[in-house]
Structures are given as C-alpha cells and as structure tokens.
Amino acid sequence: MLEKAVSKSRVDQSYTEMMEDALLRGSTVELRELLSAFGDYRAPPRSEFPFYPHSDAVNGIDSAMGAIKFDTLKPGALQEHIDFCNM
C-alpha cells in the first residue's frame, strides 16, 4: 500500500504534500485519511484471510512510522524495537 501511495504522490502534487505532512508530522488518523484512497479502514471483515487487509496494512505502516519517529527522539530505539519484534 505504501508503494501505491508513493506512486500516486509522483503524479499528484496535492497528494505529495498531504503524504509528506502525514508521514513527517501526522497522527494515526491523518495516515488513515491519506491511505483511504486505496481502501476503507473501517471495512467489514472479509470471509477469507486476511480478514482486514486494508486496516492491517495501514496499522503496519503506522507502527513502522511511529518507531522511526521515536528513534529520532531516542536514538537506538528503532533497533530495540526491531530486536523486540524478532524475539
């Protein structure tokens, strides 16, 4: 999904600005709004796995961005997060 957003930002200047703001300074809600162009975050579950493909992708991107942002405040935090996830 992030690849789709990057592709869209290459052809749509307003989306580029919205994406930059959401990724650098935005909240979870702003990220959901940014990625709503590719699906409905609150869509009902599908009958097959993955049950929530859009919301799972958005949550994954949001978690990664949160870890990266936190690493700028506390250097080394990203590696700690990666190590914890790999336990």
HELIX and SHEET records of a PDB file:
HELIX    1   1 LEU A    2  VAL A   11  1                                  10    
HELIX    2   2 GLN A   13  ARG A   25  1                                  13    
HELIX    3   3 THR A   28  LEU A   35  1                                   8    
HELIX    4   4 SER A   36  PHE A   38  5                                   3    
HELIX    5   5 PRO A   53  LEU A   73  1                                  21    
HELIX    6   6 ALA A   77  CYS A   85  1                                   9    
END                                                                             
